[in-house]
Amino acid sequence: MNAYEFTLAGVQLSALNTGALWWPDQSLLCVSDLHLGKSERIARRGGSGLPPYETRDTLTRLAADLALTHARTVICLGDSFDDLGAAMALPEEEKLWIARLQAGRRWVWIEGNHDPGPIDMGGSHLAELPLAPLTFRHIAQPDASGEISGHYHPKARLSLRGQSVSRPAFLYDSDRLIMPAYGTYTGGLDTRAEVFQPLMRVEARAVLTGKSALAVPMPR
C-alpha cells in the first residue's frame, strides 16, 4: 500500500497516494469531494463542455482503493455530487456501479454544501458522523479536535528537483485533517490561501498525493 502513516487523536491513519484515507482498525475508507456529475452540471448551466468521463474515472479509482483495502465501511465526506441535479442525472450504468461498490458495506454520505439533501443512492445520509475519538464532517470547524473534513480541496506547491510541483494534499496537525478532493476535475486551493492559516497549526504537515505519498511541512 502506497501511503503515509500518521496519528490523529491517538488513531493510526494512512493517507493513500490516491487521496483516500484508510483507518485500518475500523476497516474504514474515507474519500472527500467526489463531485460526481460535474461535467453534466456545467453543461446544464451553459458552461464550456468537459469530457463526460469524470464520473467513470472517479469510480474506477474508488473501486481500486476498495479492492486494495477491502474496506467494510466507506465515508464520502460531502460534495459527493456536484449538485443534487447531477446526482439524479447520473446514467443508470453509473448508478448501478455505485450500488455494486456499496454491496456488503456500510456506506455513509456526509452532507456537503453542493449536495445538502438526501439522495436516492443507497447508504445513509448524515450531517456529520462522530466515530470516537474522531468526527467526520464536510467543513472544518475552528474549535474542533479529532476532526476529519474536506471542502477546501487543498493543494500543496513546492519545488522538487528544481521544478515547481502542485499536487492535491492532505493537511494535518494535532487537531484536524483536511482531505484533498478525490474527484476528477475538482481543482484545488493552494495551502498558502488565507483560509488555511487559522485552521492549521504552525507545525501542520501536507501529504502530497500522486505516484507516492510525500509528507512535507505545510507550505505557507
N, C-alpha and C positions, 0 to 999 in steps of 0.2 A: 504494500500500500504506500503510495507516494503522498506523504503527509507530514505536517509539523505538529508535534505533540506539545501541549501546554496545559496548565490548570487554571480553572476559574471557580472560585468559591469552594476550593478543595476537590473539584471534579476534574478527572483526567479527560481531556478532549483532544480530537485530532482535526486539524484544518487540512482538508484534502486539497490537492493541487487543482482540482476541478472547480472549487468554490463551494463544495458541500462541507458540512460539519458532521463529524461522527462522534457519538457518545457510546463507546463500546459497552460500558456496564449496563446501559439501558437498551442496547441494540437499536439505537435511535439515529436516524439520518435527518438532518435539517438542511433545507435549501431556502433561499430567500429571493423574492423579486424575479419570479419566472417570467412575468409579463406575457403569458401565452396569448396569442391572437393579436399581437401588436401590429403586424402588417395589415390585418383586416381593419383594425380600428383607425389606422392612419388613412387607409383608402376610403373608409366610410366618411371620414371628416374632410375629404378632399385634398389630403396631403400627397406629396410625391410618393410614388409606389416603391415598396420594398419587396424583395424576393419573398414569395409566400411560403418559405420553408422553415421559418424561425421556430414555429411550434414543434415541428418534427425534429429539428436539430436539438432543441432543448430536451425533449422527451427521450431522444436517443442517448444523450449524455446522462440523464437521470436514470434510465434503465441500466446503463453500465455501472453507475455507482451503487445501485441496488443489488446488482449481480455480484459486485465486488464485496459488499458489506453483509449481504443477507439480512438487512435491517428488518426488524419486526414492527418498528414504529417510524412513521415519516411525518415530519412537521414542515409544512410550506408556510413560510414566515410572512405572509402578506404580499399584496400585489402579485398574486399568482396569475391573475388575468389582467390584461391591460385595461379593461373595464368590464362591467357586467354584460354589456352587449357583445363584447369579444368572446366571453365565456359561452353565451348562448349560440354564437355563430360558429363555434368550432365545428369542423367537419365531423360526421359521425365516426369516421375511422379514427380520428384523434381522441374522441370521447371514449371509444372502446379501448384504445391504447391506455388511457389513464385508468380505466376500470381494471385492466389486466395488471397494471402496476400496483393497484390498491389491493388486489385479491390476497387474502390471508394476512393482511397487515392492518394495524391501527393507523389511520390516515387523518391528520388534522390540518384543516385550512385555517390559518390565523387571518383575522380581518385586517385588510390594508386600506390605504386611502384610495386606491384605484378600484378595489373590489370590496366595498364595505358590507354588502348584503350576502345572505346565504346563497349558495349556488347548488343547483341540482346536478352534482357531480360526484356523489358518493362521499364517504368520510364524514367527519363532523366539522362544524364551523364555530370558532370561538374568537372572542375579542382578544384574549391572551391565554396562555397556558402556564400556570405555576406547576413546576415539577421540581420540588425541593431538592437541592437548595437553589435551583435556577428558575428563572421566569422567562418565557418566550413571548415576545410582543413585536409588533411591527416597527414602532417608532420609539427610540430611546427616550427615557425619562431622566432628567438631570440628577435626581437624588437616588437613583436605583443602585442596587448592588446585586451581583449574581444575575445580571440581565443579559439576554441574547436578543438582538434586534437586527433590523435590516434598514430598508427605506432609502438610505443615502447613497447606495451604490459606490462605496469608497474605492478609489484607485490611487495607487502609490506610484510616484515618479521618482526615479533615481538614475544615476549613471552606472552602467555595467560595462566593463571593458571599453570605456571611453565613449559609449553610446548612451543616449538618453532613452530610458525604457519606462513605459507606463503600463501597469497591469492592475486588473481588479484585485482587491486585497481585503483580507480580514484585518480589523483593528481590535486590539485587546489590551486591557490593563487589569488591575486587581478588582475592578468593579464590573466591567462590562465587556461584551464582544459585539462589534458591529459587523454584520455579514456582508460579503460582496454580493452583487446581483449575479444570479445564476443563469438568467435567460439570455438568449441571443438577442442582439440589437438593443441592449439595455443601457449602454453608455455608462458614465460614471462621474463622480465628483472627486476632485483631487484632495488628498489628505491635508493640504495646506489651506483648504477652504475654512472660512471663519467658523462655520457651524460645528466643526470638529474640535476646536480648541477648548471650549469649556466642558465638553463631554469627556475628552480623553485626558488622562493624567500625563504628566511630563515624561514618565517612563514608558508610555504606551509603545507597543510594537505593531508593525504591519507585517502580515504574512502574504506575500505575493503569490498569486496563482499562476498557472502556466505549465510548462514542461515539468517543473519541480516546485514544491512549496518552499519559498525562500523567506525567512524571517529577518527583518531589519528594524532598527529604531524607526518609529513612525516619522516620515518626512514632514517637517513643519516649515 
